[in-house]
C-alpha cells in the first residue's frame, strides 16, 4: 500500500507551549496535504539553552503537557504520527530522549528511548555531553503498523549501523531518524550517513530535523531528508521550518533487498 509521508522541520525554542503550537500547525498542514505518516524532529517540544534549563522544563511521562495534545491530534487527523523525541524526566537529574509513535486512534503504538548519546567535542569548539543529563535507552524498537514494520531511532543512532541492520533483519522496511544535528557534522556527514543506512538495509529513511538558531545560540543543520531504499533523496528541506513529502511504496524495499540481498549474507569471522 503506497502512502504519503511527511517530515516536519522545526526550529524549536525554550518555550514549550509555543513549540507545541508550531508543531500542531505544521502537522495539520502535512495532513491537509495528504500525509498519513508524519514525523517531527528530535527535541520537538524543547530546545533549551543548557542542561539545567532542560531539566527544569521537563516532565515525567504522566505529566508531560505535549503527549495528550499529540495523541488527540493523531486521533483527530487519523494519522500515524511520530513525535521525534521529547525530554521525559526519568529521575531528578536525568531525562530520556524518547520518541513516540501515535496510532490513528490516538494510542501510543511504540516508545523508543535514544540508545546512543552524543558526547563529542567538535573541531569548531562546540562541545556536547548528552550523557550528563540523559539516560540512554537499551532496547531497539520496531513498531508493527498498518503500513508495515517501522524501526524507530534518534539522531546520533545513525552512526551505529548495527542498530539499523538488526531492525532491517527483523522486518523493518522504514526507519525514522528524527534529529537535531550540529552544523559542522551536518555539512560533513548528514546526507552520507542517511543514504548509507538506506542503501545498506534496503529501507526508506525518514529524517526530520531541527534547523536554524535556537535558545542559547545553538545552531542546527536542518535539511530534513526522505531517502529511498536505493539511496535516492526523494525530498529535502532547507534550514527554515517547513514540511516535505514523499510517496512511500513499501514494495520498493523488498525489490532493493532482492537486488542486493546482503541482509542474508552475514558470516561469522574471527579477529581482529
GIKA-V368285 format. One record per pair of residues at least 4 apart in sequence whose ideal C-beta (glycine too) atoms are under 7 Angstrom apart, sorted by the first residue. I is the first residue (numbers start at 1). J is the second residue. D is the distance in whole Angstrom. If there is no record, write none. Layout:
BEGIN
I&J&D, I&J&D
END
This chain:
BEGIN
1&147&7, 2&247&6, 2&248&7, 2&249&5, 3&36&5, 3&37&6, 3&147&6, 3&248&6, 4&34&5, 4&35&5, 4&36&6, 4&245&6, 4&247&6, 5&35&6, 5&37&4, 5&206&6, 5&226&6, 5&245&7, 5&246&6, 5&248&5, 6&30&4, 6&35&4, 6&38&5, 6&243&5, 6&244&7, 6&245&5, 7&39&6, 7&206&6, 7&207&7, 7&208&4, 7&224&4, 7&226&6, 7&237&7, 7&243&7, 7&244&5, 8&23&7, 8&26&5, 8&27&6, 8&30&6, 8&38&6, 8&39&7, 8&40&5, 8&208&6, 8&243&6, 9&41&7, 9&208&6, 9&209&6, 9&211&6, 9&222&6, 9&224&4, 9&237&5, 9&241&6, 9&242&5, 10&22&7, 10&23&7, 10&40&7, 10&41&5, 10&44&6, 10&210&6, 10&241&6, 11&210&7, 11&211&6, 11&212&4, 11&214&7, 11&241&5, 12&19&5, 12&43&6, 12&44&6, 12&45&7, 12&46&7, 12&47&4, 12&210&6, 12&214&7, 13&18&6, 13&19&6, 13&47&6, 13&214&6, 13&215&5, 14&46&7, 14&47&7, 14&48&5, 14&49&6, 14&53&6, 14&57&7, 14&215&4, 15&19&6, 16&20&6, 16&45&5, 16&46&6, 16&57&6, 16&65&7, 17&21&7, 18&22&6, 19&23&6, 19&44&7, 19&45&5, 19&46&6, 20&24&6, 20&45&6, 20&66&5, 20&69&6, 21&25&6, 22&26&6, 22&241&7, 23&27&6, 23&40&6, 23&44&6, 24&28&6, 24&69&7, 24&73&6, 25&29&7, 26&30&6, 26&241&7, 26&243&6, 27&31&6, 27&38&6, 27&73&6, 27&81&7, 28&32&6, 29&33&6, 29&243&6, 30&35&4, 30&38&5, 30&243&5, 31&35&6, 31&38&7, 31&77&4, 31&79&5, 33&245&7, 35&245&6, 36&79&5, 36&80&6, 37&79&7, 37&80&5, 37&147&6, 38&79&6, 38&81&5, 39&82&4, 39&84&6, 39&176&5, 39&178&6, 39&206&5, 39&208&5, 40&44&5, 40&82&7, 40&83&5, 40&84&5, 40&178&6, 40&208&6, 41&84&5, 41&178&5, 41&179&6, 41&180&6, 41&208&5, 41&209&5, 41&210&5, 42&84&5, 42&85&5, 42&154&6, 42&155&5, 42&178&5, 42&179&5, 42&180&4, 42&210&7, 43&47&5, 43&85&6, 43&180&5, 43&210&6, 44&83&5, 44&84&5, 44&85&7, 44&86&6, 45&66&5, 45&86&5, 46&54&6, 46&57&6, 46&87&6, 47&210&7, 47&214&4, 47&215&6, 47&218&7, 48&53&4, 48&54&4, 48&57&6, 48&215&6, 49&53&5, 49&215&4, 49&216&3, 50&216&6, 51&55&6, 51&132&6, 51&133&4, 52&56&6, 53&57&6, 54&58&6, 54&87&6, 54&95&7, 54&133&7, 55&93&7, 55&95&7, 55&133&6, 58&87&4, 58&88&7, 58&89&4, 58&95&5, 59&63&4, 59&64&4, 59&65&7, 59&89&6, 60&88&7, 60&89&5, 61&67&7, 61&88&5, 64&86&6, 64&88&6, 66&70&6, 66&86&6, 67&71&6, 68&72&6, 69&73&6, 70&74&6, 70&81&6, 70&83&5, 70&102&6, 71&75&7, 71&102&6, 71&106&4, 72&76&6, 72&106&6, 73&77&6, 73&81&7, 74&79&6, 74&81&4, 74&102&4, 74&103&7, 74&104&6, 74&106&5, 75&104&7, 75&105&6, 75&106&3, 78&104&4, 79&104&6, 80&101&7, 80&103&7, 80&104&6, 80&145&6, 80&147&7, 81&102&4, 82&99&6, 82&101&5, 82&176&5, 83&99&7, 83&100&5, 84&99&6, 84&154&7, 84&178&2, 84&208&6, 85&97&5, 85&98&6, 85&99&5, 85&114&7, 85&154&5, 85&178&6, 86&98&6, 86&100&7, 87&95&4, 87&97&7, 88&95&6, 88&96&5, 88&98&5, 89&95&5, 90&94&6, 90&95&6, 90&96&5, 90&135&5, 91&135&7, 93&133&7, 94&133&6, 94&134&6, 94&135&5, 95&133&7, 95&134&6, 96&113&4, 96&134&7, 96&135&6, 96&137&7, 97&113&7, 97&114&4, 97&134&5, 97&154&6, 98&111&6, 98&112&7, 98&113&5, 99&112&5, 99&152&5, 99&154&6, 99&178&6, 100&108&6, 100&111&6, 101&109&5, 101&110&4, 101&143&5, 101&152&7, 102&106&6, 102&107&7, 102&108&6, 102&109&7, 103&107&5, 103&109&4, 109&143&5, 109&145&7, 110&141&6, 110&143&4, 110&152&6, 112&137&7, 112&141&4, 112&152&4, 113&137&3, 114&136&7, 114&137&6, 114&154&4, 114&155&7, 114&157&7, 115&136&6, 115&137&5, 115&138&7, 115&157&6, 115&163&7, 116&156&5, 116&157&5, 116&160&5, 117&130&4, 117&131&4, 117&134&6, 117&136&5, 117&156&7, 118&128&5, 118&130&4, 118&156&4, 119&128&7, 119&129&5, 119&130&6, 119&131&5, 120&128&5, 121&127&5, 122&126&4, 122&182&6, 122&184&5, 122&185&7, 123&184&7, 124&184&5, 126&182&6, 130&134&5, 131&136&7, 140&163&6, 140&166&6, 140&167&6, 141&152&5, 142&149&5, 142&150&7, 142&151&5, 142&167&6, 142&170&6, 142&171&7, 142&172&5, 143&150&5, 143&152&6, 144&149&6, 145&150&6, 148&173&5, 148&174&7, 148&250&5, 149&171&4, 149&172&5, 149&173&6, 150&172&6, 150&174&5, 150&176&7, 151&164&7, 151&167&3, 151&172&4, 151&175&5, 152&176&6, 153&157&4, 153&158&7, 153&163&6, 153&175&6, 153&176&7, 153&177&5, 154&178&6, 155&177&7, 155&178&7, 155&179&4, 155&180&6, 155&181&7, 157&163&6, 158&177&5, 158&193&5, 158&194&6, 158&197&6, 159&193&7, 161&165&6, 161&197&7, 161&200&6, 162&166&6, 163&167&7, 164&168&6, 164&175&6, 164&197&5, 164&200&7, 164&201&5, 165&169&6, 165&200&7, 165&201&6, 166&170&7, 167&172&4, 167&175&7, 168&172&6, 168&201&4, 168&203&6, 168&263&6, 169&263&6, 172&203&6, 173&203&6, 173&204&7, 173&250&5, 173&253&4, 174&203&6, 174&204&4, 174&206&7, 174&248&7, 175&197&6, 175&203&6, 175&205&5, 176&206&5, 177&194&7, 177&205&6, 177&207&4, 178&208&5, 179&207&6, 179&209&5, 180&209&7, 180&210&4, 180&220&5, 181&185&6, 181&186&4, 181&190&6, 181&209&6, 181&220&6, 181&221&4, 182&186&6, 182&220&7, 182&221&7, 183&187&6, 183&219&5, 183&220&7, 183&221&5, 184&188&7, 185&189&5, 186&190&4, 186&221&3, 186&223&7, 187&221&7, 189&193&5, 190&194&6, 190&221&6, 190&223&6, 191&195&6, 191&225&7, 192&196&6, 193&197&6, 194&198&7, 194&205&5, 194&207&5, 194&225&5, 194&227&6, 195&199&6, 195&227&6, 195&231&5, 196&200&6, 197&201&6, 197&205&6, 198&203&6, 198&204&7, 198&205&5, 198&227&4, 198&228&7, 198&229&6, 198&231&5, 199&231&4, 201&263&7, 202&229&5, 202&253&5, 202&256&4, 202&257&4, 202&260&7, 203&229&5, 203&253&6, 204&227&7, 204&228&6, 204&229&6, 204&248&6, 204&253&6, 205&225&7, 205&227&4, 206&226&5, 207&224&6, 207&225&5, 208&224&5, 209&220&7, 209&221&6, 209&222&5, 209&223&6, 209&224&5, 210&220&4, 211&220&6, 211&221&7, 211&222&2, 211&239&4, 211&240&7, 212&219&7, 212&220&7, 212&222&7, 212&239&5, 212&240&7, 213&217&7, 213&219&5, 214&218&5, 214&220&7, 222&237&6, 222&238&6, 222&239&4, 223&236&6, 223&237&6, 224&237&4, 224&244&6, 225&233&6, 225&236&5, 226&234&5, 226&235&4, 226&244&7, 226&246&4, 227&231&7, 227&232&7, 227&233&6, 227&234&7, 228&232&4, 228&234&6, 228&252&6, 229&252&5, 229&253&5, 229&256&4, 230&256&5, 234&246&4, 235&244&4, 235&245&6, 235&246&5, 236&244&7, 237&242&5, 237&244&5, 251&255&6, 252&256&6, 253&257&6, 254&258&6, 255&259&6, 256&260&7, 257&261&6, 257&263&6, 261&265&7
END
